[in-house]
Amino acid sequence: MIDGIRELERDLKLLLIASIPTGLSGGMFYAVWGLYFETEGINVSLLGLYSFLEGLLMAGIFIPAGLITDRMGRKKPVLLGYLLSATSLAVVSLWGLNLPSIVLSGILGGCSSLALPAFQAWLADLAGSKMEEASSIQMFLYNVSFSAGSLMGWVPELMVVSSHNLNYSQAYRTMILLSTAATLIAIPFFLAIKEKKVTRPAGDHPVALREILKPLNTPMIRRLTFLLILSSLATGFFYPLTSYYLGEKYGVESGPVGTVLSMIYLISSFSYLVAPAFSKLLGLVKFVVLSQGFAILMMILIPFTHNFLLASTLLILQVMGTYAPFPLIWALFMEYSPPDERGVVNSLYNLSVVGPRAISSLAGGNLMSMSLEYPIFAFILLYSVYNLLFATLIRSPAPKKSYLASVIENSGNGDGLEGQDRCNTTEA
């Protein structure tokens, strides 16, 4: 991989290196965020409120952010997004946890998603013909850095042990401040990159709502979107509250929780690599149903587990089973999308993930304030419905020709795309 980095252009190297402090910041923050609430005695429903505000704004910003990126270029949205992210972290670190700071931080965190489409477009601009290599390196650097940041959850533990005047709440605030600094470290790398001008067609090109929703005319895209919304609603009940749950139920602090989050991130990443092989062996739908059925079983066992190590193992396996099929599901979205619609389809995909999860995270926080286990039961119920519907509504793709080959083959029959299935697959 090092040789691959050496061959890349200077500006692309700078953009890739910026992923390292970004990953560290995310890992450090999520290792202590839920525990910060638990230590301060803040009602967990406010933790759900934070996730709701952040996720709802992210969902609302994705499509406008893409339009802004095309008009303003890449650098300005990225810089603004990272500054908003750093400010969001600084608010809850310097101001402490209270309703105004939680609301303000959630709003700023959601608005910081302005940087995501701009960063992705910038990576594509700089990578050119080396897009696959650059994308792989970027994901690797971010994942490893996030895992390392999660392991830094031991830092507050060491701070409290080594100082008689420091409590866990103060240590967690310091950790979030370090996360703020890590986010800011990425900004000089962006400033050092020379942005290429984006050539845009002359004249105004307004975006109509019907164009954004056009992919939903395809039955398979419509079904997959519906299923993804159900899945996101289910995971939102519990996943944003994981660190709070572990800290409250098992009495652990950021060191053990950060280690669990680090292992979840690393093992889930490896599960993405083996998923295609299992999908080819079993068939896509059978693999998805079995993998996510396994995830449901692991989640059923967690409420009845009173040992932190065992619960952590179950949770790692649970997340692995949940997310292993997701790259394949995303690929299925792409298979049913012609190239000129894939940008909009990706926007719908992201909205289907982030928006519903924001809503259920708010409900999950309220449920957990009544009982720690209620969000888990909500997850199990809704995810079981999702898994059953996936098995009913989706069929594994049959061997198919490429999209381009299909277009060429049908170009002379007068049917075009309207008269054929885009992937030569059999829909349920």
Secondary structure, DSSP 8 states (H G I E B T S, - for coil): -HHHHHTS-HHHHHHHHTHHHHHHHHHHHHHHHHHHHHHHT--HHHHHHHHHHHHHHHHHHHHHHHHHHHHH-SHHHHHHHHHHHHHHHHHHHHS-SSHHHHHHHHHHHHHGGGHHHHHHHHHHHHHGGGHHHHHHHHHHHHHHHHHHHHHTTHHHHHHHHH-SS--HHHHHHHHHHHHHHHHHHHHHHHHTS--------SS-----HHHHHGGGGSHHHHHHHHHHHHHHHHHHHHGGGHHHHHHHHH---HHHHHHHHHHHHHHHHHHHHHHHHHHHHH-HHHHHHHHHHHHHHHHHHGGG---HHHHHHHHHHHHHHHHTTHHHHHHHHHHTS-GGGHHHHHHHHHHHHHHHHHHHHHHHHHHHHH-TTHHHHHHHHHHHHHHHHHHHH-----S---HHHHHHHHTTSS-TTTTS-TTS----
